Amino acid sequence: MVGFDLGWESYVDWRSGFSYVGTILKWLSAAPLLPALVAVYYGESLFPFLLATAAMVGVGLGLERLPENRSLGNREALLMVSATWLVVPIFGTIPYLIAGQGTVAHPVNALFESMSGFTTTGSTVLQEISFERHSRSILLLRQLTQWIGGMGIVVLMVAILSELSVAGAQIINEEAPGFSLEKLTPGIQETARALWKIYIGLTLAAIALFYSLHLAGVAPNMGLYNAVAHALTTMPTGGFSPEARSIEAFAPVVQWAIMPFMIVAGANFGLLWYVFDGDPERLTGNAEFRSYLITIVVVGALLAGLLATGLGLAVLPENVGVIPGNPEDALRQGLFQTASIVTTTGYASMDFNTWSEPAQIVLMFAMFLGGSAGSAAGSIKIIRWYIAVRAMGRQLFTTVHPAAIRPIHISDGAIDESTIRDIFVFILLFLLLFVMSTVLIYLDALRTGLDISTLEAMSVAIATLGNIGPGFGIVGPMNSFLPFSAPAKLYMVFLMWIGRLEIVSVLVILTPSYWRR
């Protein structure tokens, strides 16, 4: 028990929790050195990155010395994970503020951009994305924050630090709660390393493919810088791009090349491990993975049909990107945007603000789906919907046949009833937060005189809570979240934070019962 000066005796060793945050911060201090190397190459300022590294090392060492003896129980693990995902983005603002380039030079905007990066949300407050306005090193920092956050900061630290391996499974599951991490190897540290090896390998494969298209002459603007930048934001399903028009800036062959990497990034990395380990049947025979692929195909085909017939476009000038009657164009745009939204990557192959209301409603529906559990994707996730639908079907059956016992099976085993209850609680919490956030964002817009529609307010709420990125209207894929007030953007920072940790982990530490016996 550790005394806590809030009027009661705390049963949380918060010093130990924050000391591990300090350890993580100290090790992550090496991250800004990569964009620093890019700054050296392009003759840009090193100071923003060196100062960030120094600050992270200094504060990290200070936090490490908080407790006399570090311990990590259930409550401390919750605190450590939640605090890590808040503290790291705060220090991620330093390069933006010191560089003083563009709209992210403002503290609130810098925090928004940093949290959006580490949580792989992809929403941005950059008013102008160009190398004239922002240095290449600062733009690459945005990509790097997403890549670090994609597989998980805590997973990375468990892979590196043996001292975290004792409670590794617990803190990894707190980072992405809802389903327990399957131990792919005898030790949790080896499992974390295996996941990161897959992640790094796929990232390198994406860089090689994207850059090879440039070398082949079919993607002139996909040079090495862009190949690295887009690989770093494709695999974490992040969506930041150094191009103002996102993936629309590239040739159709690039859009086709990015699609499979988005889909793989939204799949369960544990299942991918079995593929690389010579057991692909674990992937192809998995109910969640099949549902995930079917969802992308069905929603993508629906959007492609709307676009091909012209029903998916609000206006029909030639410059909107899709010409009715062009099957390849319609299929590519429909599948690309579906994969991007379902996996919560947030890339755009065209401005879907030009789409009709029915097509935008289909995209809004896709925002609530999410990718697989154990992936870099956000939102509610396919596995929860799969089990929830099965549970609702069972409820209808047992209403007619009350004596029947029908466990819900997935893959090789039955789902525990407590897990089913947890799923329904999570979905309810998610939807309640979405509705409440829509109202708050809309009311704040009215307060400040910002003219937004209900659909736009809804898209802001789901884009940040679901870690998706773009929305509709003023927060469309070619626009930004800059017009909102500072309080609204801080609330969106909260939504991105709580959404990345899937709500429960953060809400728990905000309750008085967490701190008491």
HELIX and SHEET records of a PDB file:
HELIX    1   1 TRP A   14  LEU A   28  1                                  15    
HELIX    2   2 LEU A   33  TYR A   42  1                                  10    
HELIX    3   3 PHE A   47  GLU A   64  1                                  18    
HELIX    4   4 ASN A   74  PHE A   91  1                                  18    
HELIX    5   5 THR A   93  ALA A   99  1                                   7    
HELIX    6   6 GLY A  102  ALA A  105  5                                   4    
HELIX    7   7 PRO A  107  PHE A  118  1                                  12    
HELIX    8   8 ARG A  136  MET A  151  1                                  16    
HELIX    9   9 ILE A  153  ILE A  160  1                                   8    
HELIX   10  10 SER A  162  LEU A  164  5                                   3    
HELIX   11  11 GLY A  168  GLU A  175  1                                   8    
HELIX   12  12 ILE A  188  LEU A  215  1                                  28    
HELIX   13  13 LEU A  224  THR A  234  1                                  11    
HELIX   14  14 SER A  246  ALA A  249  5                                   4    
HELIX   15  15 PRO A  252  ALA A  265  1                                  14    
HELIX   16  16 PHE A  269  PHE A  276  1                                   8    
HELIX   17  17 GLU A  281  THR A  284  1                                   4    
HELIX   18  18 ALA A  287  THR A  309  1                                  23    
HELIX   19  19 GLU A  318  VAL A  320  5                                   3    
HELIX   20  20 PRO A  327  VAL A  342  1                                  16    
HELIX   21  21 PHE A  352  THR A  354  5                                   3    
HELIX   22  22 GLU A  357  MET A  367  1                                  11    
HELIX   23  23 ILE A  382  VAL A  400  1                                  19    
HELIX   24  24 GLU A  417  THR A  448  1                                  32    
HELIX   25  25 THR A  454  LEU A  465  1                                  12    
HELIX   26  26 GLY A  473  VAL A  475  5                                   3    
HELIX   27  27 ALA A  486  ARG A  500  1                                  15    
HELIX   28  28 VAL A  504  ILE A  509  1                                   6    
HELIX   29  29 PRO A  512  TRP A  515  1                                   4    
SHEET    1   A 2 VAL A   2  PHE A   4  0                                        
SHEET    2   A 2 TRP A   8  SER A  10 -1                                        
SHEET    1   B 2 HIS A 409  ILE A 410  0                                        
SHEET    2   B 2 GLY A 413  ALA A 414 -1                                        
END                                                                             
